Amino acid sequence: MSKKNKPDARGFVYSTNPDFSFEHEQEMQETLPPAKQKLTIHLDTKHRGGKTVSIVKGFVGTEEDVDTLGKKLKQFCGTGGSAKDGEIIIQGDQRDKILQWLQKNEYQLAKKSGA
């Protein structure tokens, strides 16, 4: 086991109390089936140097499943992107393509935001 403390969910990194230990939350969130996922697709340009990205929010599931869905969406759109913190970021304004792919693949509750 590592001697260094790793930060917890509340942001604590270090304590001077010799008896202190972090409460590690090891909750594994089960992935909902595609038909029950309520995904929203947003368009965003903030903090990206003026570049436009499409963000898919609302995915409930494990990080591996978010990464897998992100990879499929990036491949379908033919662009780059990333998946982190439960969000999938796709480069460019790809909202229509993403919505089309999601609805074709049983994500019937997916919708575009009103931006």
N, C-alpha and C positions, 0 to 999 in steps of 0.2 A: 504494500500500500504506500502511496506517495506521502511524503512528510509534509508537503505543501498543501494548504487548504485551497479548495476550489470554491469560487463564489456560489452562493445559493440563489434562489429565485428572488429574494428580497434585496439583493445587491451587497450583502455582507461579504467581505473578502478576508478580514483579519480581526481577531479579538485578542486582547491581552489577558483574558481570563483563562487560566490553564485547564479548567474543566469544561470549557466551551466546545461544543461540536455542532456542526451544521446539521440542519434537518433536511436531508435530501429527499425531495419528492420524486419518487420513482413511479409516477402514475403513467401507465401505458394506456393511451387513448385508442379505443378500437375504431377502426375505419368504418364509417357508415356505408351502406351500399349506394351505388351511383344514383338510384332513383330517389333517395332521401337526402342527398347533398343539396344544400341551398347555397349555390355559388353565385356571386355577383362579379361582373367584369367592369372594372373602372379604367379610366384613362388618366394618366398622371404625367406631369412634367417637373414636379418640384424636386429640388436637390439632385438633378440629373444633368445639369449643364444645358438645359433647354431641350434635351432629347425627350421624345414621347415614348412612353411605355404603357402597355396594357397590363393591369394587375387583376388576377383572379383571387378573390377573397372568400372566406367562409368554408374552406375545406376542413372537415372534421376527420382526423385520422392520424396515422403515424407519419413520421418524417420520411420514411422510405416510400410510402404511398404518395405523398406530396411530390417527392422527387420523380417518381415514375410517371405521374400525371403530367408534371412539368416537362419532362423529356418528350412525352408523346405530343404535347401541344407545341413545343418548340419545333419538333420534326415536321408536324403538319403545316405550321406557318412558314417554315423555312427560314427562321430567324433564331437569334440567340436569346438568352435570358437566364433566369435562375429561379430556384425554389428555396425559400427560407422563411422561417417563422410562420409557417402555415399559409404563406402567400406564394403565388406563382407569378413571376414577372417576365413578360414577353416583350421584346424590343419592338417598337413601332405601334401604330394604331391598328391592332389586329382583332378588335372586338368582334367584328362580324364573323371572321374565320373561326375564332375561338368558340363563339356561341354555336356556330354551325357544327363544329366537331363535338362539342359537349352534348348537344341535343341528339346527334346521330349515335352517340355512345351512351345513351340511357341516362344522361344527367338532365332530366326533363325540368327540374326546378331552377336551372341556370337562367340568369337574365342579365341584360346590360343595365348599367346605371344610367341615370338621366343626364349625363354630361355631354 
